[in-house]
Amino acid sequence: MGANLNDIPLTTIDGTTTTLADYAPVTLIVNVASRCGLAPQYEKLEELQKLYGDRGFTVLGFPSNQFLQELSDTDKIKEYCSMTWGVTFPMFDKVKVNGKSAHPLYAELTKTPDAAGKAGRVKWNFEKFVVTPSGVHRFRPTVQPDDPEIVALIESSLPA
């Protein structure tokens, strides 16, 4: 792991600067897109937030139009997430997740291999990275947020 993930500056959807340290110890970072067929995952992401939020867990949503399925305007993204899915977890400014202009957070996260041992590019919207005190764990877009492996990872990484 190169840069310390907790030191990388992040911009919230409201324009505030923050870092992952503000959300530690356990986060689920996900690149989201309002018009993606996987958007119903928002519901399960919000359920995880409600279930574990008071124990030191936070879902962090990073809108990305890299796959051409996100709304153009951050106000519209906020409204969609809130009105359609009741999202209460923190949302961030739109980012690129792949390529030379990828956000520094994603430049680091994509070095992490998935269960099949493959690192590199984010494949699609709703790719998930669970960041725990023991490291980064990567789950591909079609893995549901409430997958038993993700839930076990969150539970084993949080204080009782």
Sequence and secondary structure as in RCSB ss.txt:
>XXXX:A:sequence
MGANLNDIPLTTIDGTTTTLADYAPVTLIVNVASRCGLAPQYEKLEELQKLYGDRGFTVLGFPSNQFLQELSDTD
KIKEYCSMTWGVTFPMFDKVKVNGKSAHPLYAELTKTPDAAGKAGRVKWNFEKFVVTPSGVHRFRPTVQPDDPEI
VALIESSLPA
>XXXX:A:secstr
  S GGGS EEBTTS EE GGGG SEEEEEEE TTSTTTTHHHHHHHHHHHHGGGTEEEEEEE  TTS S S HH
HHHHHHHHHH   S BB     SSTT  HHHHHHTTS  TTS  SS  STT EEEEETTEEEEE TTS TT HHH
HHHHHHHS  
